[in-house]
Amino acid sequence: MATKTLRSRGHRVLLAVLIETRKKTGLTQQQLADRLRLDQSAVARIETGDRRIDPVECTAWGKACGMKGKAFLGLIGRRLDMEI
């Protein structure tokens, strides 16, 4: 059986970066959802790990929070390198 990555240490690090970035930007889940053209519940499910986020959505998340896609993915990569 495949390992569930939604509860892996790396995924928890990813979720922490997503949440921290949104909060540092001062956006509510609803405001971010509006920018991403998602429902607020989708943002909440991503942040709790109940819904996966793909690389394209992840890049859009960073851009919606004012970061360039490459910089945001680099931030995630650095945090993963430190934590795993």
PDB file of N, CA, C and O in Angstrom:
ATOM      1  N   MET A   1       0.845  -1.188   0.000  1.00  0.00           N
ATOM      2  CA  MET A   1       0.000   0.000   0.000  1.00  0.00           C
ATOM      3  C   MET A   1       0.888   1.248   0.000  1.00  0.00           C
ATOM      4  O   MET A   1       1.931   1.275   0.653  1.00  0.00           O
ATOM      5  N   ALA A   2       0.474   2.262  -0.723  1.00  0.00           N
ATOM      6  CA  ALA A   2       1.240   3.503  -0.840  1.00  0.00           C
ATOM      7  C   ALA A   2       1.192   4.290   0.463  1.00  0.00           C
ATOM      8  O   ALA A   2       0.213   4.229   1.208  1.00  0.00           O
ATOM      9  N   THR A   3       2.270   5.031   0.723  1.00  0.00           N
ATOM     10  CA  THR A   3       2.330   5.892   1.900  1.00  0.00           C
ATOM     11  C   THR A   3       1.463   7.121   1.682  1.00  0.00           C
ATOM     12  O   THR A   3       1.476   7.708   0.600  1.00  0.00           O
ATOM     13  N   LYS A   4       0.723   7.506   2.686  1.00  0.00           N
ATOM     14  CA  LYS A   4      -0.128   8.694   2.609  1.00  0.00           C
ATOM     15  C   LYS A   4       0.730   9.935   2.843  1.00  0.00           C
ATOM     16  O   LYS A   4       1.169  10.186   3.965  1.00  0.00           O
ATOM     17  N   THR A   5       0.969  10.704   1.791  1.00  0.00           N
ATOM     18  CA  THR A   5       1.827  11.878   1.920  1.00  0.00           C
ATOM     19  C   THR A   5       1.118  13.054   2.559  1.00  0.00           C
ATOM     20  O   THR A   5       1.776  14.006   2.978  1.00  0.00           O
ATOM     21  N   LEU A   6      -0.215  13.019   2.649  1.00  0.00           N
ATOM     22  CA  LEU A   6      -0.928  14.145   3.248  1.00  0.00           C
ATOM     23  C   LEU A   6      -0.607  14.317   4.728  1.00  0.00           C
ATOM     24  O   LEU A   6      -0.850  15.385   5.291  1.00  0.00           O
ATOM     25  N   ARG A   7      -0.082  13.314   5.347  1.00  0.00           N
ATOM     26  CA  ARG A   7       0.270  13.409   6.769  1.00  0.00           C
ATOM     27  C   ARG A   7       1.772  13.267   6.989  1.00  0.00           C
ATOM     28  O   ARG A   7       2.217  13.096   8.124  1.00  0.00           O
ATOM     29  N   SER A   8       2.547  13.336   5.930  1.00  0.00           N
ATOM     30  CA  SER A   8       3.998  13.207   6.063  1.00  0.00           C
ATOM     31  C   SER A   8       4.590  14.482   6.663  1.00  0.00           C
ATOM     32  O   SER A   8       3.951  15.534   6.674  1.00  0.00           O
ATOM     33  N   ARG A   9       5.790  14.369   7.147  1.00  0.00           N
ATOM     34  CA  ARG A   9       6.474  15.527   7.724  1.00  0.00           C
ATOM     35  C   ARG A   9       6.657  16.625   6.680  1.00  0.00           C
ATOM     36  O   ARG A   9       6.463  17.806   6.969  1.00  0.00           O
ATOM     37  N   GLY A  10       7.029  16.227   5.469  1.00  0.00           N
ATOM     38  CA  GLY A  10       7.209  17.202   4.401  1.00  0.00           C
ATOM     39  C   GLY A  10       5.928  17.937   4.071  1.00  0.00           C
ATOM     40  O   GLY A  10       5.952  19.140   3.809  1.00  0.00           O
ATOM     41  N   HIS A  11       4.820  17.239   4.079  1.00  0.00           N
ATOM     42  CA  HIS A  11       3.542  17.891   3.783  1.00  0.00           C
ATOM     43  C   HIS A  11       3.152  18.842   4.896  1.00  0.00           C
ATOM     44  O   HIS A  11       2.578  19.899   4.633  1.00  0.00           O
ATOM     45  N   ARG A  12       3.450  18.488   6.126  1.00  0.00           N
ATOM     46  CA  ARG A  12       3.165  19.397   7.245  1.00  0.00           C
ATOM     47  C   ARG A  12       3.987  20.683   7.126  1.00  0.00           C
ATOM     48  O   ARG A  12       3.504  21.769   7.446  1.00  0.00           O
ATOM     49  N   VAL A  13       5.232  20.549   6.661  1.00  0.00           N
ATOM     50  CA  VAL A  13       6.068  21.738   6.441  1.00  0.00           C
ATOM     51  C   VAL A  13       5.449  22.606   5.349  1.00  0.00           C
ATOM     52  O   VAL A  13       5.367  23.826   5.493  1.00  0.00           O
ATOM     53  N   LEU A  14       5.016  21.979   4.264  1.00  0.00           N
ATOM     54  CA  LEU A  14       4.369  22.719   3.173  1.00  0.00           C
ATOM     55  C   LEU A  14       3.162  23.486   3.689  1.00  0.00           C
ATOM     56  O   LEU A  14       3.006  24.671   3.395  1.00  0.00           O
ATOM     57  N   LEU A  15       2.312  22.822   4.452  1.00  0.00           N
ATOM     58  CA  LEU A  15       1.115  23.473   4.983  1.00  0.00           C
ATOM     59  C   LEU A  15       1.476  24.652   5.880  1.00  0.00           C
ATOM     60  O   LEU A  15       0.826  25.696   5.829  1.00  0.00           O
ATOM     61  N   ALA A  16       2.507  24.486   6.697  1.00  0.00           N
ATOM     62  CA  ALA A  16       2.932  25.577   7.580  1.00  0.00           C
ATOM     63  C   ALA A  16       3.372  26.786   6.766  1.00  0.00           C
ATOM     64  O   ALA A  16       3.055  27.921   7.123  1.00  0.00           O
ATOM     65  N   VAL A  17       4.100  26.556   5.672  1.00  0.00           N
ATOM     66  CA  VAL A  17       4.538  27.668   4.822  1.00  0.00           C
ATOM     67  C   VAL A  17       3.336  28.344   4.164  1.00  0.00           C
ATOM     68  O   VAL A  17       3.279  29.571   4.090  1.00  0.00           O
ATOM     69  N   LEU A  18       2.385  27.555   3.690  1.00  0.00           N
ATOM     70  CA  LEU A  18       1.190  28.131   3.061  1.00  0.00           C
ATOM     71  C   LEU A  18       0.439  29.029   4.046  1.00  0.00           C
ATOM     72  O   LEU A  18       0.065  30.154   3.715  1.00  0.00           O
ATOM     73  N   ILE A  19       0.226  28.521   5.247  1.00  0.00           N
ATOM     74  CA  ILE A  19      -0.517  29.279   6.262  1.00  0.00           C
ATOM     75  C   ILE A  19       0.255  30.525   6.686  1.00  0.00           C
ATOM     76  O   ILE A  19      -0.314  31.614   6.766  1.00  0.00           O
ATOM     77  N   GLU A  20       1.550  30.367   6.960  1.00  0.00           N
ATOM     78  CA  GLU A  20       2.372  31.509   7.380  1.00  0.00           C
ATOM     79  C   GLU A  20       2.388  32.603   6.318  1.00  0.00           C
ATOM     80  O   GLU A  20       2.294  33.789   6.633  1.00  0.00           O
ATOM     81  N   THR A  21       2.507  32.195   5.067  1.00  0.00           N
ATOM     82  CA  THR A  21       2.554  33.175   3.986  1.00  0.00           C
ATOM     83  C   THR A  21       1.237  33.932   3.889  1.00  0.00           C
ATOM     84  O   THR A  21       1.236  35.154   3.736  1.00  0.00           O
ATOM     85  N   ARG A  22       0.130  33.228   3.975  1.00  0.00           N
ATOM     86  CA  ARG A  22      -1.178  33.892   3.927  1.00  0.00           C
ATOM     87  C   ARG A  22      -1.326  34.872   5.081  1.00  0.00           C
ATOM     88  O   ARG A  22      -1.752  36.013   4.896  1.00  0.00           O
ATOM     89  N   LYS A  23      -0.970  34.412   6.274  1.00  0.00           N
ATOM     90  CA  LYS A  23      -1.140  35.271   7.457  1.00  0.00           C
ATOM     91  C   LYS A  23      -0.207  36.474   7.437  1.00  0.00           C
ATOM     92  O   LYS A  23      -0.614  37.571   7.820  1.00  0.00           O
ATOM     93  N   LYS A  24       1.047  36.290   6.995  1.00  0.00           N
ATOM     94  CA  LYS A  24       1.987  37.413   6.919  1.00  0.00           C
ATOM     95  C   LYS A  24       1.509  38.463   5.937  1.00  0.00           C
ATOM     96  O   LYS A  24       1.789  39.650   6.104  1.00  0.00           O
ATOM     97  N   THR A  25       0.795  38.035   4.924  1.00  0.00           N
ATOM     98  CA  THR A  25       0.242  38.953   3.934  1.00  0.00           C
ATOM     99  C   THR A  25      -0.982  39.663   4.478  1.00  0.00           C
ATOM    100  O   THR A  25      -1.409  40.677   3.925  1.00  0.00           O
ATOM    101  N   GLY A  26      -1.551  39.142   5.555  1.00  0.00           N
ATOM    102  CA  GLY A  26      -2.730  39.740   6.164  1.00  0.00           C
ATOM    103  C   GLY A  26      -4.027  39.345   5.487  1.00  0.00           C
ATOM    104  O   GLY A  26      -5.052  40.005   5.656  1.00  0.00           O
ATOM    105  N   LEU A  27      -3.981  38.263   4.718  1.00  0.00           N
ATOM    106  CA  LEU A  27      -5.184  37.806   4.025  1.00  0.00           C
ATOM    107  C   LEU A  27      -5.962  36.807   4.869  1.00  0.00           C
ATOM    108  O   LEU A  27      -5.383  35.958   5.547  1.00  0.00           O
ATOM    109  N   THR A  28      -7.272  36.925   4.816  1.00  0.00           N
ATOM    110  CA  THR A  28      -8.117  35.889   5.407  1.00  0.00           C
ATOM    111  C   THR A  28      -8.217  34.749   4.407  1.00  0.00           C
ATOM    112  O   THR A  28      -7.842  34.898   3.244  1.00  0.00           O
ATOM    113  N   GLN A  29      -8.721  33.619   4.859  1.00  0.00           N
ATOM    114  CA  GLN A  29      -8.938  32.519   3.930  1.00  0.00           C
ATOM    115  C   GLN A  29      -9.874  32.938   2.808  1.00  0.00           C
ATOM    116  O   GLN A  29      -9.663  32.570   1.652  1.00  0.00           O
ATOM    117  N   GLN A  30     -10.906  33.704   3.138  1.00  0.00           N
ATOM    118  CA  GLN A  30     -11.858  34.150   2.120  1.00  0.00           C
ATOM    119  C   GLN A  30     -11.196  35.060   1.091  1.00  0.00           C
ATOM    120  O   GLN A  30     -11.430  34.916  -0.109  1.00  0.00           O
ATOM    121  N   GLN A  31     -10.373  35.992   1.555  1.00  0.00           N
ATOM    122  CA  GLN A  31      -9.702  36.903   0.634  1.00  0.00           C
ATOM    123  C   GLN A  31      -8.762  36.138  -0.298  1.00  0.00           C
ATOM    124  O   GLN A  31      -8.707  36.417  -1.496  1.00  0.00           O
ATOM    125  N   LEU A  32      -8.026  35.179   0.252  1.00  0.00           N
ATOM    126  CA  LEU A  32      -7.139  34.370  -0.575  1.00  0.00           C
ATOM    127  C   LEU A  32      -7.956  33.540  -1.559  1.00  0.00           C
ATOM    128  O   LEU A  32      -7.607  33.438  -2.735  1.00  0.00           O
ATOM    129  N   ALA A  33      -9.027  32.958  -1.080  1.00  0.00           N
ATOM    130  CA  ALA A  33      -9.893  32.157  -1.951  1.00  0.00           C
ATOM    131  C   ALA A  33     -10.410  33.002  -3.114  1.00  0.00           C
ATOM    132  O   ALA A  33     -10.449  32.530  -4.250  1.00  0.00           O
ATOM    133  N   ASP A  34     -10.800  34.225  -2.847  1.00  0.00           N
ATOM    134  CA  ASP A  34     -11.278  35.110  -3.911  1.00  0.00           C
ATOM    135  C   ASP A  34     -10.188  35.338  -4.949  1.00  0.00           C
ATOM    136  O   ASP A  34     -10.458  35.313  -6.150  1.00  0.00           O
ATOM    137  N   ARG A  35      -8.967  35.559  -4.497  1.00  0.00           N
ATOM    138  CA  ARG A  35      -7.846  35.776  -5.429  1.00  0.00           C
ATOM    139  C   ARG A  35      -7.543  34.523  -6.252  1.00  0.00           C
ATOM    140  O   ARG A  35      -7.142  34.615  -7.412  1.00  0.00           O
ATOM    141  N   LEU A  36      -7.737  33.360  -5.645  1.00  0.00           N
ATOM    142  CA  LEU A  36      -7.448  32.090  -6.315  1.00  0.00           C
ATOM    143  C   LEU A  36      -8.652  31.539  -7.089  1.00  0.00           C
ATOM    144  O   LEU A  36      -8.555  30.531  -7.789  1.00  0.00           O
ATOM    145  N   ARG A  37      -9.785  32.228  -6.944  1.00  0.00           N
ATOM    146  CA  ARG A  37     -11.046  31.766  -7.548  1.00  0.00           C
ATOM    147  C   ARG A  37     -11.415  30.373  -7.035  1.00  0.00           C
ATOM    148  O   ARG A  37     -11.773  29.475  -7.797  1.00  0.00           O
ATOM    149  N   LEU A  38     -11.315  30.236  -5.730  1.00  0.00           N
ATOM    150  CA  LEU A  38     -11.701  29.014  -5.024  1.00  0.00           C
ATOM    151  C   LEU A  38     -12.741  29.367  -3.977  1.00  0.00           C
ATOM    152  O   LEU A  38     -12.947  30.537  -3.657  1.00  0.00           O
ATOM    153  N   ASP A  39     -13.385  28.358  -3.456  1.00  0.00           N
ATOM    154  CA  ASP A  39     -14.245  28.559  -2.292  1.00  0.00           C
ATOM    155  C   ASP A  39     -13.354  28.675  -1.062  1.00  0.00           C
ATOM    156  O   ASP A  39     -12.256  28.119  -1.023  1.00  0.00           O
ATOM    157  N   GLN A  40     -13.839  29.404  -0.057  1.00  0.00           N
ATOM    158  CA  GLN A  40     -13.089  29.501   1.200  1.00  0.00           C
ATOM    159  C   GLN A  40     -12.856  28.131   1.785  1.00  0.00           C
ATOM    160  O   GLN A  40     -11.807  27.876   2.377  1.00  0.00           O
ATOM    161  N   SER A  41     -13.821  27.243   1.627  1.00  0.00           N
ATOM    162  CA  SER A  41     -13.678  25.893   2.191  1.00  0.00           C
ATOM    163  C   SER A  41     -12.538  25.132   1.531  1.00  0.00           C
ATOM    164  O   SER A  41     -11.920  24.285   2.175  1.00  0.00           O
ATOM    165  N   ALA A  42     -12.242  25.410   0.262  1.00  0.00           N
ATOM    166  CA  ALA A  42     -11.111  24.752  -0.409  1.00  0.00           C
ATOM    167  C   ALA A  42      -9.798  25.209   0.218  1.00  0.00           C
ATOM    168  O   ALA A  42      -8.904  24.394   0.445  1.00  0.00           O
ATOM    169  N   VAL A  43      -9.676  26.505   0.499  1.00  0.00           N
ATOM    170  CA  VAL A  43      -8.477  27.023   1.163  1.00  0.00           C
ATOM    171  C   VAL A  43      -8.340  26.386   2.546  1.00  0.00           C
ATOM    172  O   VAL A  43      -7.247  25.973   2.934  1.00  0.00           O
ATOM    173  N   ALA A  44      -9.435  26.306   3.282  1.00  0.00           N
ATOM    174  CA  ALA A  44      -9.407  25.696   4.613  1.00  0.00           C
ATOM    175  C   ALA A  44      -8.989  24.227   4.530  1.00  0.00           C
ATOM    176  O   ALA A  44      -8.198  23.761   5.349  1.00  0.00           O
ATOM    177  N   ARG A  45      -9.510  23.506   3.555  1.00  0.00           N
ATOM    178  CA  ARG A  45      -9.161  22.084   3.419  1.00  0.00           C
ATOM    179  C   ARG A  45      -7.695  21.909   3.037  1.00  0.00           C
ATOM    180  O   ARG A  45      -7.042  20.968   3.488  1.00  0.00           O
ATOM    181  N   ILE A  46      -7.176  22.815   2.206  1.00  0.00           N
ATOM    182  CA  ILE A  46      -5.747  22.761   1.865  1.00  0.00           C
ATOM    183  C   ILE A  46      -4.917  22.992   3.124  1.00  0.00           C
ATOM    184  O   ILE A  46      -3.971  22.253   3.397  1.00  0.00           O
ATOM    185  N   GLU A  47      -5.276  24.024   3.890  1.00  0.00           N
ATOM    186  CA  GLU A  47      -4.490  24.369   5.079  1.00  0.00           C
ATOM    187  C   GLU A  47      -4.557  23.299   6.164  1.00  0.00           C
ATOM    188  O   GLU A  47      -3.626  23.177   6.960  1.00  0.00           O
ATOM    189  N   THR A  48      -5.626  22.530   6.212  1.00  0.00           N
ATOM    190  CA  THR A  48      -5.720  21.460   7.213  1.00  0.00           C
ATOM    191  C   THR A  48      -5.189  20.128   6.692  1.00  0.00           C
ATOM    192  O   THR A  48      -5.114  19.152   7.439  1.00  0.00           O
ATOM    193  N   GLY A  49      -4.821  20.088   5.416  1.00  0.00           N
ATOM    194  CA  GLY A  49      -4.286  18.860   4.847  1.00  0.00           C
ATOM    195  C   GLY A  49      -5.345  17.899   4.347  1.00  0.00           C
ATOM    196  O   GLY A  49      -5.039  16.757   4.003  1.00  0.00           O
ATOM    197  N   ASP A  50      -6.585  18.352   4.303  1.00  0.00           N
ATOM    198  CA  ASP A  50      -7.664  17.502   3.817  1.00  0.00           C
ATOM    199  C   ASP A  50      -7.794  17.536   2.302  1.00  0.00           C
ATOM    200  O   ASP A  50      -8.518  16.729   1.720  1.00  0.00           O
ATOM    201  N   ARG A  51      -7.098  18.466   1.664  1.00  0.00           N
ATOM    202  CA  ARG A  51      -7.099  18.567   0.203  1.00  0.00           C
ATOM    203  C   ARG A  51      -5.679  18.836  -0.259  1.00  0.00           C
ATOM    204  O   ARG A  51      -4.984  19.687   0.295  1.00  0.00           O
ATOM    205  N   ARG A  52      -5.263  18.114  -1.263  1.00  0.00           N
ATOM    206  CA  ARG A  52      -3.931  18.325  -1.831  1.00  0.00           C
ATOM    207  C   ARG A  52      -3.875  19.636  -2.601  1.00  0.00           C
ATOM    208  O   ARG A  52      -4.892  20.155  -3.061  1.00  0.00           O
ATOM    209  N   ILE A  53      -2.664  20.155  -2.729  1.00  0.00           N
ATOM    210  CA  ILE A  53      -2.427  21.327  -3.566  1.00  0.00           C
ATOM    211  C   ILE A  53      -1.345  20.934  -4.564  1.00  0.00           C
ATOM    212  O   ILE A  53      -0.293  20.425  -4.175  1.00  0.00           O
ATOM    213  N   ASP A  54      -1.596  21.165  -5.830  1.00  0.00           N
ATOM    214  CA  ASP A  54      -0.607  20.786  -6.838  1.00  0.00           C
ATOM    215  C   ASP A  54       0.371  21.943  -7.061  1.00  0.00           C
ATOM    216  O   ASP A  54       0.129  23.050  -6.579  1.00  0.00           O
ATOM    217  N   PRO A  55       1.468  21.704  -7.781  1.00  0.00           N
ATOM    218  CA  PRO A  55       2.478  22.764  -7.968  1.00  0.00           C
ATOM    219  C   PRO A  55       1.932  24.030  -8.623  1.00  0.00           C
ATOM    220  O   PRO A  55       2.357  25.133  -8.277  1.00  0.00           O
ATOM    221  N   VAL A  56       1.005  23.891  -9.556  1.00  0.00           N
ATOM    222  CA  VAL A  56       0.431  25.070 -10.203  1.00  0.00           C
ATOM    223  C   VAL A  56      -0.372  25.885  -9.188  1.00  0.00           C
ATOM    224  O   VAL A  56      -0.253  27.109  -9.137  1.00  0.00           O
ATOM    225  N   GLU A  57      -1.183  25.210  -8.390  1.00  0.00           N
ATOM    226  CA  GLU A  57      -1.958  25.901  -7.358  1.00  0.00           C
ATOM    227  C   GLU A  57      -1.036  26.508  -6.305  1.00  0.00           C
ATOM    228  O   GLU A  57      -1.296  27.598  -5.795  1.00  0.00           O
ATOM    229  N   CYS A  58       0.026  25.805  -5.987  1.00  0.00           N
ATOM    230  CA  CYS A  58       0.975  26.296  -4.991  1.00  0.00           C
ATOM    231  C   CYS A  58       1.632  27.594  -5.472  1.00  0.00           C
ATOM    232  O   CYS A  58       1.783  28.544  -4.704  1.00  0.00           O
ATOM    233  N   THR A  59       2.013  27.621  -6.731  1.00  0.00           N
ATOM    234  CA  THR A  59       2.596  28.829  -7.303  1.00  0.00           C
ATOM    235  C   THR A  59       1.584  29.973  -7.299  1.00  0.00           C
ATOM    236  O   THR A  59       1.931  31.114  -6.994  1.00  0.00           O
ATOM    237  N   ALA A  60       0.341  29.665  -7.637  1.00  0.00           N
ATOM    238  CA  ALA A  60      -0.716  30.685  -7.626  1.00  0.00           C
ATOM    239  C   ALA A  60      -0.936  31.217  -6.216  1.00  0.00           C
ATOM    240  O   ALA A  60      -1.177  32.411  -6.034  1.00  0.00           O
ATOM    241  N   TRP A  61      -0.855  30.337  -5.212  1.00  0.00           N
ATOM    242  CA  TRP A  61      -1.004  30.736  -3.804  1.00  0.00           C
ATOM    243  C   TRP A  61       0.047  31.791  -3.470  1.00  0.00           C
ATOM    244  O   TRP A  61      -0.267  32.843  -2.913  1.00  0.00           O
ATOM    245  N   GLY A  62       1.294  31.495  -3.817  1.00  0.00           N
ATOM    246  CA  GLY A  62       2.374  32.447  -3.551  1.00  0.00           C
ATOM    247  C   GLY A  62       2.156  33.770  -4.250  1.00  0.00           C
ATOM    248  O   GLY A  62       2.343  34.829  -3.650  1.00  0.00           O
ATOM    249  N   LYS A  63       1.760  33.722  -5.520  1.00  0.00           N
ATOM    250  CA  LYS A  63       1.510  34.951  -6.275  1.00  0.00           C
ATOM    251  C   LYS A  63       0.367  35.744  -5.657  1.00  0.00           C
ATOM    252  O   LYS A  63       0.428  36.971  -5.586  1.00  0.00           O
ATOM    253  N   ALA A  64      -0.676  35.047  -5.209  1.00  0.00           N
ATOM    254  CA  ALA A  64      -1.810  35.722  -4.575  1.00  0.00           C
ATOM    255  C   ALA A  64      -1.389  36.409  -3.275  1.00  0.00           C
ATOM    256  O   ALA A  64      -2.031  37.357  -2.825  1.00  0.00           O
ATOM    257  N   CYS A  65      -0.311  35.920  -2.685  1.00  0.00           N
ATOM    258  CA  CYS A  65       0.219  36.516  -1.448  1.00  0.00           C
ATOM    259  C   CYS A  65       1.358  37.496  -1.744  1.00  0.00           C
ATOM    260  O   CYS A  65       2.057  37.938  -0.833  1.00  0.00           O
ATOM    261  N   GLY A  66       1.536  37.828  -3.021  1.00  0.00           N
ATOM    262  CA  GLY A  66       2.517  38.854  -3.384  1.00  0.00           C
ATOM    263  C   GLY A  66       3.917  38.355  -3.646  1.00  0.00           C
ATOM    264  O   GLY A  66       4.844  39.160  -3.742  1.00  0.00           O
ATOM    265  N   MET A  67       4.103  37.044  -3.766  1.00  0.00           N
ATOM    266  CA  MET A  67       5.434  36.491  -4.026  1.00  0.00           C
ATOM    267  C   MET A  67       5.511  35.982  -5.461  1.00  0.00           C
ATOM    268  O   MET A  67       4.518  35.521  -6.024  1.00  0.00           O
ATOM    269  N   LYS A  68       6.681  36.071  -6.033  1.00  0.00           N
ATOM    270  CA  LYS A  68       6.885  35.469  -7.350  1.00  0.00           C
ATOM    271  C   LYS A  68       6.901  33.961  -7.172  1.00  0.00           C
ATOM    272  O   LYS A  68       7.368  33.447  -6.157  1.00  0.00           O
ATOM    273  N   GLY A  69       6.383  33.261  -8.173  1.00  0.00           N
ATOM    274  CA  GLY A  69       6.256  31.813  -8.088  1.00  0.00           C
ATOM    275  C   GLY A  69       7.548  31.104  -7.744  1.00  0.00           C
ATOM    276  O   GLY A  69       7.572  30.228  -6.879  1.00  0.00           O
ATOM    277  N   LYS A  70       8.629  31.481  -8.420  1.00  0.00           N
ATOM    278  CA  LYS A  70       9.920  30.833  -8.196  1.00  0.00           C
ATOM    279  C   LYS A  70      10.413  31.104  -6.774  1.00  0.00           C
ATOM    280  O   LYS A  70      10.956  30.209  -6.127  1.00  0.00           O
ATOM    281  N   ALA A  71      10.232  32.308  -6.293  1.00  0.00           N
ATOM    282  CA  ALA A  71      10.663  32.657  -4.934  1.00  0.00           C
ATOM    283  C   ALA A  71       9.865  31.879  -3.899  1.00  0.00           C
ATOM    284  O   ALA A  71      10.413  31.423  -2.896  1.00  0.00           O
ATOM    285  N   PHE A  72       8.560  31.730  -4.150  1.00  0.00           N
ATOM    286  CA  PHE A  72       7.710  31.014  -3.208  1.00  0.00           C
ATOM    287  C   PHE A  72       8.090  29.534  -3.161  1.00  0.00           C
ATOM    288  O   PHE A  72       8.203  28.953  -2.082  1.00  0.00           O
ATOM    289  N   LEU A  73       8.283  28.935  -4.317  1.00  0.00           N
ATOM    290  CA  LEU A  73       8.695  27.528  -4.348  1.00  0.00           C
ATOM    291  C   LEU A  73      10.074  27.351  -3.719  1.00  0.00           C
ATOM    292  O   LEU A  73      10.341  26.334  -3.079  1.00  0.00           O
ATOM    293  N   GLY A  74      10.955  28.347  -3.904  1.00  0.00           N
ATOM    294  CA  GLY A  74      12.271  28.299  -3.266  1.00  0.00           C
ATOM    295  C   GLY A  74      12.164  28.355  -1.746  1.00  0.00           C
ATOM    296  O   GLY A  74      12.894  27.660  -1.039  1.00  0.00           O
ATOM    297  N   LEU A  75      11.253  29.182  -1.249  1.00  0.00           N
ATOM    298  CA  LEU A  75      11.017  29.265   0.194  1.00  0.00           C
ATOM    299  C   LEU A  75      10.559  27.913   0.729  1.00  0.00           C
ATOM    300  O   LEU A  75      11.045  27.446   1.760  1.00  0.00           O
ATOM    301  N   ILE A  76       9.635  27.297   0.031  1.00  0.00           N
ATOM    302  CA  ILE A  76       9.159  25.977   0.447  1.00  0.00           C
ATOM    303  C   ILE A  76      10.306  24.982   0.430  1.00  0.00           C
ATOM    304  O   ILE A  76      10.467  24.207   1.373  1.00  0.00           O
ATOM    305  N   GLY A  77      11.106  24.993  -0.627  1.00  0.00           N
ATOM    306  CA  GLY A  77      12.236  24.081  -0.727  1.00  0.00           C
ATOM    307  C   GLY A  77      13.243  24.262   0.399  1.00  0.00           C
ATOM    308  O   GLY A  77      13.741  23.284   0.957  1.00  0.00           O
ATOM    309  N   ARG A  78      13.539  25.505   0.730  1.00  0.00           N
ATOM    310  CA  ARG A  78      14.493  25.760   1.830  1.00  0.00           C
ATOM    311  C   ARG A  78      13.945  25.253   3.155  1.00  0.00           C
ATOM    312  O   ARG A  78      14.673  24.649   3.943  1.00  0.00           O
ATOM    313  N   ARG A  79      12.658  25.499   3.399  1.00  0.00           N
ATOM    314  CA  ARG A  79      12.057  25.013   4.651  1.00  0.00           C
ATOM    315  C   ARG A  79      12.069  23.494   4.707  1.00  0.00           C
ATOM    316  O   ARG A  79      12.326  22.908   5.758  1.00  0.00           O
ATOM    317  N   LEU A  80      11.794  22.858   3.578  1.00  0.00           N
ATOM    318  CA  LEU A  80      11.831  21.398   3.538  1.00  0.00           C
ATOM    319  C   LEU A  80      13.244  20.894   3.818  1.00  0.00           C
ATOM    320  O   LEU A  80      13.422  19.921   4.552  1.00  0.00           O
ATOM    321  N   ASP A  81      14.244  21.545   3.242  1.00  0.00           N
ATOM    322  CA  ASP A  81      15.645  21.147   3.478  1.00  0.00           C
ATOM    323  C   ASP A  81      16.013  21.258   4.949  1.00  0.00           C
ATOM    324  O   ASP A  81      16.767  20.432   5.462  1.00  0.00           O
ATOM    325  N   MET A  82      15.492  22.264   5.627  1.00  0.00           N
ATOM    326  CA  MET A  82      15.797  22.468   7.050  1.00  0.00           C
ATOM    327  C   MET A  82      15.071  21.470   7.939  1.00  0.00           C
ATOM    328  O   MET A  82      15.597  21.060   8.973  1.00  0.00           O
ATOM    329  N   GLU A  83      13.868  21.077   7.541  1.00  0.00           N
ATOM    330  CA  GLU A  83      13.009  20.286   8.407  1.00  0.00           C
ATOM    331  C   GLU A  83      13.112  18.776   8.209  1.00  0.00           C
ATOM    332  O   GLU A  83      12.872  18.007   9.139  1.00  0.00           O
ATOM    333  N   ILE A  84      13.464  18.361   7.014  1.00  0.00           N
ATOM    334  CA  ILE A  84      13.422  16.917   6.732  1.00  0.00           C
ATOM    335  C   ILE A  84      14.803  16.317   6.886  1.00  0.00           C
ATOM    336  O   ILE A  84      14.979  15.115   6.693  1.00  0.00           O
TER     337      ILE A  84
END
